[in-house]
Amino acid sequence: MTIKQAQEKIDKWINSTGVRYFNELTNMAILTEEVGEVARIIARKYGEQSFKPQDKEYDLADEFADVLFVLICLANQTGVDLTEALNKNLEKKTLRDAVRHQNNEKLKS
């Protein structure tokens, strides 16, 4: 599905199954919580922390999907077209970083 289709699908889901959007501040708090859950898994799987017994059953893909879901909710609530925003952001990065990363000695292996 495209980003636009995801925005539309989530909007339909929210307005039927979810009843209504949580307010923007609540969704921002939820987004922060979901990003924290991704961070917990990454710190344990790829970092130096160890898993606690209750952390053993994790699903990184599902946690990423939770982050994306809430981010799309916030975009819908604030009138942001994520397809357009991402395209503009990539254009900005391309212009700004045209040679920056190629010249970064820290990135050369």
Secondary structure, DSSP 8 states (H G I E B T S, - for coil): --HHHHHHHHHHHHHHTS-S---HHHHHHHHHHHHHHHHHHHHHHTSS----GGGSS--HHHHHHHHHHHHHHHHHHHT--HHHHHHHHHHHHHHHTTTTTTT-GGG--
